Each structure stands twice: as C-alpha cells, then as structure tokens.
Amino acid sequence: MAKENKIDEDLHLLAARRLRAAGMRYSKSRKAIVEVLANAGRPLTLDEVLLFKSDSNLAQSSVYRNSTELVEAGVIKCLASGKDHNRFELDDSIIGHHHHFVCSDCGDIEDFHVSEPLEKEILALEAELINKGLSVQGHTLDIQGRCKQCS
C-alpha cells in the first residue's frame, strides 16, 4: 500500500509541475480528474469521469474546462474514438507508451502493448522516415474492430 501511495504522490507532483510550467494551478478539480483517470485502467469519456468521481461537487463544466487545460499541460491526452465522445487518459509520458483497440460500434478504447520486436520495427520505420527528411514526433497504433460486448 505504501508503494501505491508513493506512485499517487509522484503522479500528483508530476501533474503539478507540468501545470505550473504551463502557468496553471493544480486545483482540486484537476487533481480529481487525474485520480479518476489513473485509477480507471482504461480511457474514459468525460461523462464517465463524472460517473467515476464520487465527489458530487465536481461540475460537468469544470471537468470539460479542466480536461482541456490538462491536455494543454501534457498531463492527459485526448483520444478520438470515432464516436460522439472523445476519451481521455494520462499522457504516455506518465503511464508509458502503448496502443489502442477502438470499438467501431460503441467507441470504447482498450489499451494494449505490442511485442518488443514489433515495437522495434515501428521505430526502425520512424528512423527511415526521418532519413527521408520527415519530422517524426512518435507513433500510435489503433486497431479498429468490435469489442466483446458489441460482437
């Protein structure tokens, strides 16, 4: 349990530093959003963030406004699911590089990792593109399909 608290503490310190660097405060609402996303284990819509947060003082307008600012500060990232709602998760620089399975019916997004050899092949492709004079900023691999509930 002490290790989990240390991770939470480190996460909050990192989030506070990034927000401060962007000229923003790490408010109670922003902290609540970060905690929900850290504990969810999957990307969430903002409506889901509101459902997961037990603090009823967290207003919908606050979640929408603060999520935009958390994205700007590099604390969370927005994932387009191809449906009505974007989903949010902690930034890769915080939780580690990974990829997504996107359900084409309900828009749910599930994280997954690829094998080290495949990741190395993708990085080699990035290097080839850089050698061609392109400016590569990273990669994402989204696999489209239907989740278990929609199949």
N, C-alpha and C positions, 0 to 999 in steps of 0.2 A: 504494500500500500504506500510506503514511503517513496518508492520509485515512481509510482503513478503521480503522486503529488508533486514530485520533482519535475516530471515531464510537464504537468499542468503549469507549474511555476515558470519553467523555461519557455513554454509556449506563450504565456502571457507577457513575459519580459520581452520576447522577440516581437510580438504584436505591438506592444507599447513603443518599442524603439522604432519600428517601421512607421507607425503613425506619427510619432514625434518628428521623424526625419521628413515626413510629408507635411508638417505643420499642423497636425491634428492631435487631439487628445484621445486617450484610451478610456472612453466613457463606460459607464455601467452597461449601456445598451450594446456597445461594440463588444465588450467582454462577453456578454450573454450570447451573442451571435457566434463568436469564436468558440465558446464552450459547447454550444449545440453542435456545430459542425465537427468539432474534434471528437465528440462522443458518438456521433451518428454512424460512423463507419461506412458511409456512402454519401454521394452528393445529394443535396436536398433542394427543393424549391423553397422560396421564401415563405410560402404558406405552411410548408412542413416545418420550417424553423419556428414559426409561431406556435404550431401544434406541439413540438417537442419541448418548447420552453415553458416551464411550469409557472414562471413569473408573469402573472396576468397584466403587470404594469408595462410590459413591452408592447408598444403600439405598433400596428401594421405600418404606419407611415414612417416610424422610427427605424423599423427593420429594413424597409426599402431604401431609405436615405443612407443609413449607416452601411448597408451592404455595398452600395456604390463607392463609398469612401474607403471601405476596407479593400475593395478591388484596386482602387487607385493607389493605395499604400503598399500593395503587394502582399497582403495578409491572406486574402482569399482570392479565388478565381471563379469566373462565371463560365459555365459550360452550356452551350446551346444544345438542347435535346431534340430539336426538330418539332417540338410540340408547342403548346401555348406558353409554357413556363420554362425559363432558364433554371438551371440548377447550380448550386454553389458548393464549393468545398475549400478546404485550406489549400493554399498555394503549394505547388510541387516542391518549392524550395524549403518548405516546412515539413511536409509529410513524405517527401520522396517521389521520384519520378515513377509514373505508372500510366496505364492506358485505360480506355473505357469501352464497355459494351453498352450500346444505346438501343433500347427497345423502340422499334419503329411504330408500335401501336400506342403504348401508354407513355412513352418518353422517359421511363426510368433509366437511370445510368448506374452501372455497376463497375467498380474498379477491378482491374486485373494487371498482372505483371507478365512480361514475356520472358522467355529463356535468355540467359546471358549471351549465347551465340547469336540469337536473332537481334538482340539489342545492339550487339557489336556490328552486325551487318547494316543496321539502320544508321549507326554512327559513321560507318565507312561511306555510306551513300551521302550523308551530310558532308563529309570531307570532300567527296567528288564534286558536289555542287559548289562548295567553297572554292575549289580549284578552278572551277569554271567562272569564277568572279561573282557568284551569288552571295548574298548576305544571309546566312542561315542563323536563325535565332532559337532553334530547337525543333522538336517534333512531338506530334501526338498521333496515336493510333486509335481510331474509333472503329469498332466493329459494330455494324448495324444488324439487327435481327429482331426476334421476338423473345421476350423474357418467358420464364416458366408459367407465369400467371396468364399471359396472353396467348401462349401456344395452344 
